[in-house]
Amino acid sequence: MPAAQDVLARATWTLHRVDPAAEADATHGVAATPGEDVLPGEEVPSREGDLAAWAAVLTQGVPARVPGTVTGALRDALGEHAVDQILRSGAPDAVWEYRTSLTTAGGPHRFTSTGVATVARLLAAGEEVHASDTAFLPWDVTVELPPGRCDITLRLLPLSTVPVPRKPRARWLSPLVPDRSVRWRRTPLVGSIDWPGARPVIGPWGGLSARPVSALDAALPQAPGTDDEAAAARGTEPVIGPWGGPRARPVGAPHVTLRDEPGPGDDAASAPAAARALPAEPFAVRTLVDEHGDGVVGVRCAVADLLRGREAARVRVEVAAVGDTADAPVSCEQEVSTADADSDGCITLRLTVPRPQLWWPHGMGRQSRYTVRVRAAGAEHTATVGFRTVEAEPRDAEHRGLALTINRIPLFVRGAVWTGADPYEVAASPECVRAVLARLRDAGTTMVRIPGTGCYEREEFHRACDELGILVWQDVALGPLDPPDEPIWRAGLRAEVGALASRLAAHPSTAVLSGGTEVIQAPVLAGRPAEQWTPPVLVRDIPTAVGEVGADVVVVPSSPCSDADLDAARHAQEAARQRAHRLWFPSLPAAGGREGGRAPSRGATPITAVVAAQGTTSGTAASRGPGPSGGTAPAVAARANSADRVPTAQAAASSVERPACSPVDAADGVCHYFGVGAYGRPVEDAVTRGVRFAAESLAFAVPPEPAVVRAQFGTDAPLDGTGSAHAWRQGLAHDPGAGWTFEDTTRLYVHRLFLDRDSDPDAGLARPARPAPQGAPADHGARLDLERAALAHVFQRTFAQWRAATSACRGALVLSAMSTAPGAGWGVLDVTGRPTAAWYGMRRACAPVALCFVPAGGDGLPLHVFNDAAHPLTATVRLTVATVRGGCQAPLEVPVEVPAHGEYTLRADLADGTFRDLDHAYGFGERAYEAVSAVLLDDAGRVLARDTHLSGGPRRDAPGDPDLAARWERAEDGAWRVAVTATGLARFVALDLPASGAFSAGEAVAEDGYVHVLPGETAHLPVRGAVTAAVRRDARVRALGAMPVVVEGG
């Protein structure tokens, strides 16, 4: 029997504002009487600052979509310029309402949502039937609807509606979040942080559906632990609070009390009663790969849901590969009766899939997925899963920090911190989300991290990551605030984390679940005692909640954190996971635990495919080897086991236990690395600091491409105009309270790379992001060209250093994926979703097959050839050297064999059998070489990758005109590309294509840029998307220090 139809699927929603500001506008002559809703296409006020007119329109209502948020609806209806003004005019007392109506036969209907932000009330036929004060706990509630037409209202109240306890006080404060009450509230922090484009998340970001409930469904038993039982245990009415679970009632039922009355000895704003435990999932799927390489599917169902009123029924489970594959479906049948139910009223069905195709990250293999179908008593449940293992390598004194493996293959993880696909809409359209993710994948991204300062993503995001091969690091929605050590708050958080982990567990892309963003770092940098660094909720509650639902993920207590924190969290997760394993896979060996840092057992999770270890020798292939097979990591720190202790004032300084390392150390645990970036360190610092896994890194103000700047600000040089200068500064990446912006950071590296090569690279480090001295071009457009070139260079060089097998680094995520406001934000994609110079630099170093020079000073000029694929790569490297006298030497071809998931290193300075100081590292006499280029060719002569190194660095004192020329041409596969030639050295060559408005998936975009072209050499810049006649006509090619040229042949 198919699932009941969602009666809200085709509902037409409108958004209304009801607040004191609107009432005040009405008293000043603006009509505020509710009338007919504004329909799509109708005229609405669009004059900037016309708040009175907007208030009238919002009282009447504007079109809205669900899933969606208030900011998205305002943008769509009134324009981007209206959103921030309206939010400021109504804050903090605005009440928003989503309204619709539906016609049904009445009866019970099941309302579900992934989440609604934040203080939300559901009304049916004018009566409140459900209330929730958390943005992150899913809704699943049955409501009795009257027959006929029924108005449905989702009312969103101000956060201040629900008070929070005044005590205990926070042990530390965060400069990011000035509102101290937010630590108690389960709401996205991004709305409370002064970042460019940051706006509050208000509304049904997780959607809202309603399906009629049959008599059989209504009779299904409830899981234990409901509000009524918790309230009965305390002797109070059922309640909800800012950290409690949702509560529902039928139309006409008594109203639910929102707060407890304070009892004897309680604070006036004390916590409510117990949080509601979520019902057991009616259908959930887990997978593992056993010791023989076979896949095992575990399906856990509520027996009552399967039988639907019968005493017994035959259940059929089928697993079939998705897509074009020769794999035959696998199925089994089993008789199930009520006697088979366990104590939770559930049964677990298991099916083995012989030697399934494994799911791999992008570039390492296929993203194989399988559909699981369960049929019983006329009903059907489906889910899409993948088979893969993800683990953290064991740690010991020689191997510190987080290092991940996928299917037992070591990973170098690279990617970005996810900031959403739409700056105005958390619930962005699936098409928009996929387009942004695809653009990140094209830059070589293998992971995105959803930070704890934002909102969770919907299923469409995670399905897209499954399909594109992008791993997901999911932070719990916690930021740099002191999490309350309060039983009810912690119980609510455990329920939230359990629901989140269970929802994500079936997605093969889900790899890491972290306890939040900078929760541990905040007390460290605030100077708090080591006993307060790691709140117990991070190393006990969250890992336990993840383990209890059987999610096959790596748990990180917070980002950043230390090895001791990782070990403590893993210990708690594995203890709970063992119990879950007995429910899901009782007949199989337990999943390999790693208590105390020991190597995993060769039990349920390993697969049989093993890649032979590759040794590292000079000029030969190398593979990033796995960690040690044994050994014991440092014991769980005493502070993690005694996090509840409060240090006494009487303790002598000499008796204080001094930690061996800090949770923010680069080489330990997980770090946020901004040495290269805000702290102005030289690029080499990224390696010498021993960065192991940087969950955030490379924070710069990244300017968009010139065409985007023109479209956003009306000029190539925004700071040279009065109005455009103010708009530009509004979008600059900055931290709240800092006296500098990240544009100062970018300019510092411009100064070092292009303006003063003899400057001390360590000068001015006491003051992060010291503004560069005078000497930059007066024209802002020329300065932006230098900034783009500097960022392309820094991003490529840093990632190439980290990716090399000689580096300790096993992962780095940039801050961030996409800017959130027009102008120079943190994103490698600008606010429209288009690539920036940083994206091009990152792509060259992070592509699955890549070629990168990494200068080693007096140790020559190594060329690294990277191969992520599951098969060896046989290719040829063509080296070409340009001299300062003009022209190039004869190319030299070197055959290379790159192992699977490995690397080959070639010394370019020794490639011809002699030594050539190609990088002018020794500095004897005048520089002899201008540049050296490397092109990687396959057996058919096709270009797989290319890179060019500018000898002695990117600066040239008196660069001549490179005499650029460019023409459109078709590649062998029919795709468009631009062929660029030059008679002199052309540095940082990029293709400018027309841009206007938001980026679309089919828009023409250059796949390569900021390349160097040697004299007489031809470089091809592929272009993907709709290359129309207008695009070809308006395209230009530019190089640093040279005038743009028209691309011929358009």
N, C-alpha and C positions, 0 to 999 in steps of 0.2 A: 504494500500500500504506500503510495507516495506521501511525502510529508504534507501536512496541512498547509494551505496557501496562506502566505503572509498578507493579512488584510491591510497592512500599512505600506505594502510594496509600491503601490501606485498613488499613495496619498499626496495631496498638494499641501505643503506646509507654508505657513507665513510666520514671520518673526515680528514680535511687538515689543516695545519698551514701555514699561510702566515705572516711572520714578519721579521723585520730587522735581527734577529739572523740567520734565514734560508738563507737570501740573503748573509750574511757575510760568512756563511759556504760554499756557492756555490763559492765565490771568492777565497776560500782557497782550491779548488780542489775537493770539494764534489759535486757530481752531484745533482742538485736541479731542473732539468727540469721535469715538470710534465710528468708522464708516466702512465702505467697501475696501477690500484689500487691494493694494497696488498690484496689477498684473504684469507679467513679463512683457517688456516692450513699451510700457507706458512711460510718460515723462515723469521724472522725479527731480527734485531740486539738486542742482549740481554746482551752485556757486560756493566757492570755498568760504568757509566761515558762516554760512547761513544756518546756524544751529536751530533757530526757531522753526524754519521750514522743515528741516530734517526731523525735528521733534514731532511735528504734526504727521509727517509721513510714517515715522516709526510707531506712532500711536495707532494709525490705521493699519500698519503692517506692510512688510516688504516680503517678496518671495524668498524662501529659504529651502535648503535641501537637507535631508537627513539620510546618511550621516553628514554632519557638518557642524560648524561652530558659528558664533555670533560674528566674529571678524570676517569670516568668509562670506556670510550672507550680506553684511554691510558693504564689503568690497564689490560683490556682484551686483548689488542693487543701486548703490550710490557712488561707487568709484573709490579708488585707493585713497584719494585726497581727503575723503570724508571720514575714514575709519578712525584714525587716531583722535581727531577732534571730537567725534561722538563719544568715544570711550572716555576721554578726559572730561567731557561735559557731564557725563552721567555717573562717573565714579565718585565714591565707592558704593553708592546706594541704589544703583540701577537694578531693576528687576526685569528680566527678559523672559518672554514666553514664546514657545513654539506652539502653534495652533493648527489643528486640522480637524476634520470630521470624517466619520465613516458610517456606513450602514451595514448592519449585520443582523443575523437572526437572534442575537443575544447569546447569553450563556457564558461559560468560563472561557477566557482567552489568556494565552501565555505570552506575556510581554518579556522580551529579552533584549539585552544590549551588552556590548563589550565594555561600555563605560560611558558615563555622563558627567561632565564637569560643571560645577562641583556640588553645591548645595541644591539638590534637585527634588522637585515634587511632581508626581504624575497625577493628573486629574482626569477623571472620566465622568462625563455628564455633570460637570461642575463640582464633583466631590473628589477630595484627595484620597487616592487609593494606594499610593506608594511614596516612600520618602527615602532619600539617600544623601549622605553628606560626604561621600568619597568619590573622587573622579575615576578611581581605578578598579573598584570591585565590580565584577559583572552583575548585571541585573538578570534575574530569572524568577518571575513572579506571575502568579495566576490571578486574574481579575474577573469578576463577574460583571459582564456588560449587559445593559438593558437592550431589548430588541429595538430595531429601527435605527434612526439616525442618532449618533452619539458623538459629542464633541470631545476631542482628546487634547489636553493641554499639558505641555511640559514646562513647568515653571522653574526658573533658575534664579535663586536668591543670592544676595551678597554673602560673601564669606563671613562677614561680621554677624550675620543672623545667628550663627551658632557660636556661642562663646567657648573659649578654651581655658583650661586650668592656668592659674597664675603661677603655681608652684608645682613641682620644683623648677627653679630657674635654670636656664641654659648655662652650661659650664663654659661655653665659649660663644662668641658672636661671629657672624660672617659679614665681611664688607660687601659681599655680593647681594645679600638679602637683608635689607634693613628692617623688614617686618618680622619681629621676633615670634609672633603668633603662628607663622607659617609652619614652623617645625611640628606643630601638632596637627596641622591640616593635611589631608591627603589630596593635594591639588598640585598641578604642574607648577614648578617654581619659576619657569621662564617668564611668567607674567609679573613677577616681583623683582626681576633683575634688569638693571639699566644697560641693556645691550641694544645695538642698532636693530630695529625691526622686531624687538621682543614685545609680544602682546599677550594679554591673559587668554587662557584657553577656557572658553565658556560654551557649553552646549553638548549635544549628543554626538561627540566625536566617534563613539563606537556604534552609532546607528540605533535604531529602535524598530523592532518588529513585533507583530502580534499575530498569533495563530490560534484558531479555535481549538479547544481541547475536547476530545471525545470523552464519553463517559468512562471508557477504560483508562484513558490517560489520567482523568481526574481521580481515579481510584488508586493510582500508584502510591505506594507508601512514601512518606517523607523520611529523609535522613535524620538521625538523631542530632541533637545540639541546636535546636531552633531557638529563636528569641524567647518563646514562651517558657521553654524548659530552663533557660538561663535566668530568666526573670523570676521564675518560681523558686529557683534555688536561692535567690537573694531576697525574695519576698517583696518584689516590686512589680510594677506594670512593665510590659515589654517596652523597650525604648530604642532609640537610635541616637547616634552622636557623630561628631566629626571623624571618629575612627571606627564606628560600628558598621555593621552590615545593613543592607537594605531591608525594608519591611513593607509588606503589602496587606491590603484588606479589601474585601468586596465592597461594591458601592452600597452605601447605607450602613456599613459597619461602624462601630464607635471609632472616634478619631484616636490615632496613636500618639501617645505622649512623646514629645521630642527630647525632654530632659528629665533626669532624675531630680527629685527634690533632695536637697542636701540633708544628709543624716547627721547624727551626732558626731562631731569631730571631723566632718568632711568640709573641704573648701567649698565655697559657694559655686565655683565652676568646676566641681569635681567630675571625674570621668563617668560615663554612663555605665550601664550594666554590661554583661558580657557581649562580645561580638558574635554575630550569628554565624554558625558554621554553614558552609555551602553544602547543598545536597550533593550526594554522590553523582558523578557523571553518568548519564544513561548509556554513553557509548564513548570509549576511549581506546586508543591504539598505541602500542609501543613496539619497537623493533630492536633486534640485536643481531649481530653476526657471531656465530658460535665458533668453537675451536676448529671446526672442519671447513670453515668458509661458507657455511650455509646460513641463510637468513631465517630468522624466527620471528613470526608476527604474533603478538599477544593482543587479543581483543577482550576488553573487560566491559561487560554490559550488566545493567540492572535486569535481573531475571523477570521481574514483573513487567518491564518494558518489552522484553522479548516474547513473553507468553501472552500478554494482553488478555488476562482473565482466564486463560486455560490452565489446566493442571500440568500439561506437557506439550511440547512442540518440537519439531525437527528444525534445527538451525543449520544453515549452510554458510560457510565462509569461503570466499573466493579472493585470490590475489592475482592481479594481472598487470603486466608491465604497461606503462603509459607510452604512447607513441609507436613509431614504426620499429618493431623488434620481432625477432624470431622466437622469443621466449613464450612458451605455452603457458596459459593460466594454470594456477594450482588451486585446488579446492578440496574441501572436506565437509562432511556432514556429521552432526552429533545430535542425539536426543537429549533434550534439556527439560527438567521438571523443577517444580518448586523446591524439591528436596535437595537440588544441587546448589542452591544459593548458599553463600557463606554468611558470616555474621553481618556483613554490610548489605546483604540482599543482592549480591552480584555473583556473576560467574565469569571465569576467565577461559577463553577459547584460544587454542594455539595451533599454528600451522607453520610447517617448515617449507621454505622456498629453496630448492637446491641451487647452490652457487649463483646467487643473484648478481646482477650488474650493480656495482657499488656506485654510490653518489659521491662525486668529487667536486671540489671548488673549481671555479673557472680556470682553464689552462692546464689542469692536472688530469683531466679525464672527463667522462660524460656526466651529465646531471640526471642519472637514471632515477626514475620514480615509479611507484607501483600504486595501483588503486586497490583498496581493500573494501569488499562488499560483504555485508552480513544480512542475510534474509531469514526471517522467521515470522510465522503467523501473519503473513500478508504485509509485513513492514520491512523496510530496507534502510540500512545505515551505510554510508560510504565515507571513506577518508583516503587521502593521498599521502603516501609515506615514502621514505627512502632508506636504504641500508647503508650505514656508514658507522665508523667508530671515531670518536674524538676524545683525546686524552691529553693530560699535561704530563710532560716527561718528568721522571724522578729528579729530585734535586739533592745535591750534596755540596760539600765545601768547594768543589771544583766546578759545579754546574748550578749556579744560582739563578733565581728568577723564573718567570713563566715562559715555557716553551711548549707549543702545541704540536700534536701529531694528528693527522687525518688518515684513517685506515692504515695506521702504523707507519706512515711516511712523515718525516719531519717537515714542518711548514716554516717558510718565511712569510709571515702575515703582513700584508700592506693594505692600506685603505684609508678611511676617513671617518670622522665623527659625524653622524647623521643629524642634520638640522631641519629635516623635512623637505618635501618637494614643492611646497607652496608657502611663501612667507606669511600669507594671510589665513591659510586653511590647514589645520592639522589633519583633517580628514580629506586630504587631497584626492582627486579622482584617480582611479587605478591606472589610467593611461598616463597621467602626469607622473605618478610614482614610478612606474616602470621606465619611462623615458629618462628620468634622472638616474635611476639605478643602472640602466644600460650605459649611460654616459660614463658613470663611475667604473663600471666593468671594463669599458673600452680603454680606460686609463690604467688597467692592470690591477684594479682593486680586487682583493679576495675577501675583505671583511669590511663591514660597516658597524659602528658602535652607536647604539641609541643611548644617549646620556641620561643620567638621573635627574637632570634639570628640566627635561622635556616631558612629553606625553608618550604613552605606549602607542605602537602602531597597530593597524588593523590587519586582518587576515590577508588582504590583497597585497600588502607590503611583503609579508613573509612568503606567500606563494610566489611572488616575483623573484625573491631571493633564491628560493628553491630552484626555480627555472633558470635563472641566470648564473647560478653557481657562486653566489656571494654569501659568505659566512656572516652570521649575526652575533654580535656581542650585545646583550641586552642588560642595561642597568636597571635595577629597581629604582623607582622614582623617589630617590633620596639624594639630597644635596649636602653642601658643606654646613649643615646645621646639626646641633646636638639632638640625636633622636631620643624621644622621651623614654625613659626606663620605667614604663607604667604598664601594668599587666593588660589592661583593656586595649591600649594602643598597640601593644606588641601582638596581641591576639588578632586584632584587625589586620595588621601588616602580614602576619603569617597566612591568614586566609587570602589576602590579595596576592601574595607571592605564590602560594599554592595554585591559585586559579591561573595566574600568568604562566607559570612553569608548565602546568598541565596543557594549556592552550598551545604553547610553543613546542611541546615535546615531540609531536608528530612531524615537525618540520625538520628535514635533515640539515637545513642551513643553520639552525640554532646551535651555536657552539659554546658560548660562554654566557653565564648569568652572573651578574655582579651586583653587590649590595648597594651600589650607588656611586655618585660622583664626589670625590674629595671629602667623604665623610671622615676618613681617617686622617687625611692631610690637614684638615682644618684645625684640629686640636694640636697637632704637631707644630704647625707654623704659628699658632696662637701662644705657644710656650707652655702648654698644659703639661702636667706630669705624665710620664709614660703609662701609668696605670689607667689614664683616661683616653689614651690614643685609640683603642679599639673597643667600641661599644659592643656589648654581648649580642645585641640583635644581629650584628653583622657576621659573627663567627658561630652563632648557635641557631637563632631563629630562622634566618633566611636559608642557610645551607640545609637545615633540617626540613623546611617546607619544600625545597626543591627535591631533596632525596625521597621524601614521602610519596611524591607523585611519580617516581620512577623515571624522571627526565634524564636522558643520557647527555649531560652537558658538564662542562668544567665550571665550578663555582669559584668566583673571585670575591672576597669579602667586600672590597671597595677598590676604587681606582683613584689614586695609587694605593699600594699596600706593600708589606714586606713578605719575605718568605715565611716567617713565622705565622703571619696572618693567613697566608695561603694554606699552610699545613693545618691550622686550627679549623678553618672552614671545611677543608676536605675531610677531616676526621668526623665532623658532625654530619656532613652530607653522606658519607659512606655508611655510617651507622644506620641512618634512616633508609638509605638506598638498599641495604641488605634486606630490610624488612619488606620494602616494596618489591624487590626481586622475587621474594618467596610468593607474592601474590600473582605476579605476572608470569614468571617462568619457574615454577616450583620444581620441575624435573631437570632443570639445567644447573650447572655450577654457577655459583654466585658471581656477579660481575666483579672484576678485579679491583680490590681496594688497594689504597696506598697509604695506609696509616703509617705515620712516622717517616714518610718520604721513601718507603721501600718500593722496589719495582713492582708493577702490577703482576698478578698471577696470570698464567697463561690459561685462563678459564674461559668465560663466556664471550668476552669482548674481542679477543684477537682474531684476525683473519689469517688465511693461509698464504696469501700473497706477500712475499717478502722481497725487497730490493736489496741486492748485494751491496755491501759497503764499498765505497770507492775511496782509495787513498788519495792524499793530496801531495803532489810533487810540483816542482817548478815547471811551468809550461805544460802541465798535464791536466787531465780532468779531475774534478773533485765533486763530491756529493755532500750536502749538508747532513752529516751523520746524526743518528738518534742519540739520545742521552745515554748514560751508563745503564747497564742492565741490572745493577744492584747498587748497594750503598745506602747509607742512612742520612737523610737530610737533618738539619738542626732540629732539635726537639721543639715542640710547641712552646712558645715563649710563656713564661710564668704570667706575664701581664694578660695574655689571652685567656688563661684559666682563672684569673682573678680580676677580671675587668670590673667586677662590681665593687671592688675595694675602694675606699676613699682614703687618700693619704692623710696621715695625721700630722698636725703641726709640730708635734714633739719629736718626730723622727730626725735623727741627726743626719747632716748632709753626707757624712762618711758612710752611713748605713744604707743610703739609697741605692737600689739596684740600677746600675747604669746600662741602658740598652746597648747592644753591640753595634747596631746600625739603626738608621732612621727609615721609616716606611716610605720616605720620599727619595731614597737613594736610587740613582739611575740603574745600578747593576743588580739590585735586589728586588725580588717580587715583580711588581708592576709599577711603572713610573709615568709621570707626566713630564716629558722632556722639552724644555724651552731654552736650552743652552744655545743652540742655533735658533735664533729668533729673538725673543724679548730680552734675553740676557746678553746678546751681542757677542757670543763666543764665535771663534773661527769655525769653519765647516768641519775641520778635523776633530773638533771637540765631540761630535756625535759618536765617534769611534773611541777616542781616548777615554771618555767617561764610562765606557763599558755598558752602554744602554742595552738592556736585555729585552724588555717589551715596553714600548711607549704607547700607552693607550690614548695619549694626546701628544702632539708634537708639531713643530714647524708652524707656529702661529705668526702670520704676517698680515698686513693689509694688502690684499691682492687686487690691483685695479682690473676692471674688465677690459676687453679688447676695444680699440678705438671706435669701431662702429657702434658698439653698445653704449659707450660713454656719450657719443654724439646723440644717440636716441634718448638717453636718460636726462642729459643735462644741456642739450642744444649746442654743445661745443666740444672740441677736442681737449680743451684746457679749462676745466671748471674753476680752478682756483684763480684764474685770471679775470673772472667776472664776479660782480657783487652778489647777484642772486644765486648764480650757480655755485659760488664758493660756499655759501651757507648750506645749500642742499648737499654739497659734497661732504662737508664736515659732519653733517648729520648721520651719514652712512658709514663713517670711518670706524673700523674695528677698534674697540677700546674696552678696558676693564673699568668698572665703576670705581670712582674715587681716585683714579690714577691721573697724574699731571701730564701724561703723555699718551699718545695713541700708537697703534701698531703701524701707522704710516711712518712714524719716526724710526721704528724698527727696520722697515723696508729701506728707508733712506740711508740708514747706517751701513747696510750691506752694499747699497749703490756706491756709497763713498769708498768703501774698501775695495770693491771690485773694479771700479771705473775711474774714480777721481783722484785717489791717492794710494797707489800700490805700495808705497814705502811706509804707510802709516803703521803704527804699532797695533797688531791685531788684538792685543789685550788691553788697549787703552780704554779708560772710561768704564770698566766693567762694574765699578761700584754703583753706577747708576744705570739700571736697565734701560735699553732702548734710547741711549744718548743721541739726541738729534745730531745729524751729520754737520760738520763745519761748512762754512760757505765754500762755494766752488761749483755747485750744481747749476745747470742751465737756468736762466731766468724764466724761460717759457715753461709753463706747467705741462704742456703737451710733450715737450722734450724730456722733462723729468719723468713723466709716466712711461715713456719709451725705455728709459734706463731702468726704471723699477721693474717693468715686465721682463727685461733681459736678465736682470739680477735674480729674479725669482725663478725663472726657467732654469738658470744655472744652479742655484742653491738647492732646489728641489731635486733635480736630477742627480747632482753630485752626492747629496746626503743619502738618498735612497740607494744609489749604487754602492756607496760605502757600507751601508747597513746590510745590503743583500749579499755581499761577498762572503764566501765561506770562511774567510779569515776573521770576520767580525763576530762578536758575541751576540749581536742583535738577532732576535727571532720574531720581531714584530714591531710595526710602527704605524700608527694611525694619525693622519694630519688633522689639525683643527682649522677648517672643518670641510665637510663635503660641499656645502653650498652657502653663499652669503645670504643674509636675511634682509638686506636693504640695498637700494641702489648705491653704487659707488664701490669703494675699496673695502670689502669685508674680509672675513677669514677664509672664505670658500675657494676651493680649486675650481668650482663652478660659480659663476656670478649669480646674482639674484634671479636672473631669467633662466638659469640652467645651462648657459653656454660655457664652453671651456675658456679658461684663462691661461696665461703664460705658465702658471704653476702646474696646471693640468698637463700641458705638453711636456714639461720637464719630468713630471712624475711618470707619465706614460712611457717615456723612453727607458727609464730605469726599471719600471715595474711590469712591463709587458711579459706575457708567458715565455716568449723567446725574445731576449734582449741582448744588447751589445753596449757596453759602457767602459770608457776609460776612467780609471781611478788613479791619479798620479800618486806616486809613492816617494816623492822627493828624490833623495840620492839613490833610492832603490829602483829607479826607473819608471817606466810608464806601462803598468799592467793594463791589459785589455781583458775584461771579464765577459764571457759568453754564458748566458743563463738559459736553462732549458727546464721548464716546469712539467713538460709532457711526460707521459708514462712510458715513452719509448726513446731510445737514444737518438741523437740528432747528428747526422753526418752532413757537414757543410764545408764551405770555404770562406775564409776571411780575406778580403782584398784590402790591403793597406796602401794608402797613397799619402805621400809627404809633400807639402808645399814649402818652398824655401822663401826667405825674405827677399831674394833677388827677383822673384816673380816666377810663375810657372810651377810645375809639379815634377817630381821625380817619377820614374817608371813605377807603375803599381807592382806590388808584391803579393802573391797569392799563397795563403797558408791553409792547408787542409786541417780541419779540426773534427774531433769526435767528442760530442758532449753527452755525458750519461743521462739517463732518465732521472728526472727530479734532481738535476745536478748542475754542474758548472765547469767550464774550462777556462783556464787563465793563460794568456799569451803575453809575453813581454814584447811590446811593440818596439822598444828601443833595441832589442836583441834579435828581432825577427829575421834580419838579413844575414845573420851570422857575425855581425860586428856590433860594437856599441855606438849608438848615436844619442846624444843628449837632446832628445826630442822635446823635452819640457824646459830646457835651459835651467835645469835644477842646480848645476854646478856653477853657473854664472861666469865662466871664463870667457872674456871677450864679449863681442856683440852676439846677440841672439842670431842663430843661423837658420832656424826653422820658423815658419809662420803657423803651420797647423798640420795635423795628421788626421786623416779620415779612415774609418773602417766600415766596410760593408759586408754583411753576412749574406752569403748566397747559398741556395739549395742546389741540388744536383742539376736542376733544370735551368739554373742561372737566375732564378727569381730572387728578388731582394726580400730577406726575412727581417732584417734590422739594420740600422746604421747609427753611427755616432761620429762626431768630430771633436777633437781636442785642440783648443787654441794654445799654442806653445807659450809658456810663461804666464798664462792667465788671460782673461777676456779683454783686458784693457789694451788699447792701441793709442799711442800719443797723437799721431797725425794720420788717421786712416784716410786712404784715398777713396775715390769714387769706385765702387766695385763694378759699375756698369752692368747693373742688373737687366735681365731680360726674362720674360715669362710668357708662356703660351698654354692654352687649354689643349688637352689631348685625351684620347681614350686609352685605357689600359686594355690588356688582353681579355679581361672579363667584361669589357664594355663600360666599366665604371669611369667616371671623370677624374682627372687629376691635372695638376698644374706642374709643368716642367720649368724649373728655374735654372738659369745659367748666369755666370758672372765671369768677367775677365780678370777681376781682382778678388781678394778675399772678401766675402760677404758674411757678416756676423749677424746672428739672430734673425734669420730670414723668416718672415711670417706672411700668411695669406689673410687679407682682409676681405670678408664677405659681407654683404648688406645684412643688417639686423634691425628689427623693429618689434616692439612688444615682447611677449613671453615666448620662450623657446618652445618649438613644437617638435615632435618626434621625427617628422619627415623633413625638417628644415636642413638646408645645405650647411655643412660644417666641415672645416678642414680637419683631417685626422692626424696631421703632423704640423709642427710649427716651431719657430725659434731654433732653426737648424743653421748650421754654418756651411757655406758653399765655397769650395776651393776654386781657384782659377781654372777655367776650362772644364770644370765638373758640372754634371747635371743632377740636380736633386728633384725628386718627384714628391709633391705634396698631394696625397689622395684626398678626395672630397666625397663625403657620403651625404645622401639625402637628395632632395629635389633640386638638381642643378638646372634651373630654368634659364631661358635666354636673358632675363633681367639680371639674374645672379652672375652669369658669365660676363655680361656687359659692364657691371659695376665693380667687378673684382679688381683688387689691387694687391701687389706684392711690395713689401717694404723690408728694409734691412736697417740695422742700427747705424745711424749717422748718414743714411742715404735717403734720397727722395723716393717716395713710392712710385711704382711704375704700373701702367695698365697691363692687364693680362690679355695678350693678343688671342685671336681666334674665337672670340666670344660671339 
